[in-house]
Amino acid sequence: MSNIVVGMAVLNVGKDGDVLVTYGLGSCVGLVLYDAASKIGGMAHIMLPSSSINTDVKSRAKFADTAIEEVIKKIRDMGVPKSRLKAKIAGGASMFTASSGSPLIIKAGQNNIDAVTKILAKEGIPIIAKDVGGNKGRTIKFDMSNGQLSINMVGQSSKII
């Protein structure tokens, strides 16, 4: 079994025997797309809802719209049709208080959740499990061999979805 670390604003794919891991999901959303039959999938650590806010997109994984498109492409390149993909998402916490300024910043986590949910619906990919919101960061690990997403939050027991 090999761990593949997916850093902030990064995406990667794996196959049976791999574990995709991302650390420090605060307002970011961790997205997993997976095909249970082939045990092939991918993970993205999404920071922002839309690439339209930045015309100089160097990291396609940074934004919900381009990250989802890219993960789908990479999985399809491994021989899996989009129609077999299912999604799991985690993160999107409210990490900022009202004293931190703009309502846009305060709602960053919810904006990311909403964008990911909307894009997946448009792509016809069902979200089969989620652990989103709240006010604590998360670390997630996705085991390609069994399709389990393990979620660890500060001060709480880990859970599997």
N, C-alpha and C positions, 0 to 999 in steps of 0.2 A: 504494500500500500504506500502510495506516495502523496505527500501533502503538496498542494499547489497553492501558494499564497497569492491572493488577489488584493493588491494594494488599492488605496484610494484613487478613484478615477481610472481604474484598470479593469479589464475583463479577461477571462480565460475560459478554456474549455477542457474537458477531461472525459475519461472513459472508465469502465469497470476497474476498480482497484484504486482509483484516485479519490482524494478528498480535497475539495476546494474550500479554502478558508479565507475569510476577511475579518479584519480586526477594526475596532473603533467606529462602528456605525453609530453616529449620533443622529443628526437630522438627515444623513444620507440613507439611501435605501439599498439593501442587498437584494439582488434579484437572482433567482435560480431558474433556469429553463432546463427541462429534463425529459428524456424519453425512457420510460421504464423498460421497454422491450429490449432496446440496444444498450442500455445503461450508459448513454452518452448525454452530456449536458454541458451547461456553461453557467458562469457566475459573473455578475458585474457589480461593482461598488459605485453606485450612482450618486453624484453630488448635487446636481441641479436638474430642474424639470425640463428645460428646453435649450437646444443649441441656438435658438433664435436670439438669445440675449448676448451672444458673442459670435461675431462673424469669423473670428480666427480660431476655428475648432481644431486644436492639435490633438486632443485626446477625445476620441469618439465615445469612450466609456464614461466620460464626465457627465454627460447629459442623458436624461431618460430616453429621448427620442432616438438619438444616434446609438446609444448603448444597446438598446433592445434590438434595433436593426442589425447591428454588428454581431451580437450573440447569435441571433437567428441565422445569419449568413454563415458564421463559423460552424455551427452545428449542422446546417444543411451541407456544407462542404465535407462533413464527416459521414454523409450518407443518410441523414435523418430528415424526413419531410417535416415541414412546419406543422402539418396537421396532427402529428403525434406528440407535440410538445405540451407540457403542463408547466405551470409556474408556481413558485413559492416566493414570498417576499417577507422581508423583515427590516426593521429600522424605522426611520421617519419620526424620531422622537422630537419633542419640543425641548430643545437644549438652551433656549434663550428666554429671558424674562422680559416683561414689558419695559423695564428700565433700559434695555439694551438698544432701543431705538425703533426703527421702522417696522410696521406690521408685516411687511414682506419677509423680513429676517425672522421675526417671531414665528411666522407660519411656514418656515422653510421645510420642516419635516412633513407637514401635511401637504404642502404644495408638491413635494416629491412623491408622496404616496398617491395623490390624485393623478399626477402625470403618468406614473407607471401603470396604475390601474386602467386609465383611459386608453393608453397606447396598447396594452395587452388585449383589451376588449376589441379595439379596432383591428388588431392582428388575428383575432379569433383564438387566442390562447387563454384557457381558463386558469384562474388562480385557485389552486386546490388547497392552499394553506397559507396563513399569514400571521405574523406577530408584529404589529406596527403600532406606532404612537407611543404614548407614555412620555416619561421625561428622563429615561436612563439609556445610556449607550449599550450596544450589543456587540458581541463577537459571534459569528456564525460559521458553522462547518457543515458542508454538504458531502455526504458519503455516496459516491456514485454506485457502489455495489448494492445498496438497499434503498436509495432514494430518501434517506432521512436527513432532515435539516436540524442540527443541534444548535440551540440558542443559549448563550450565556449572557446574563445581565448582572451588573454589579449588585451585590447584596441579595441575590435571588438564586434559587436552585435552577440548574440548567433544565431545559425542556426540549423535547423533540417534536417536530411537526412534520 
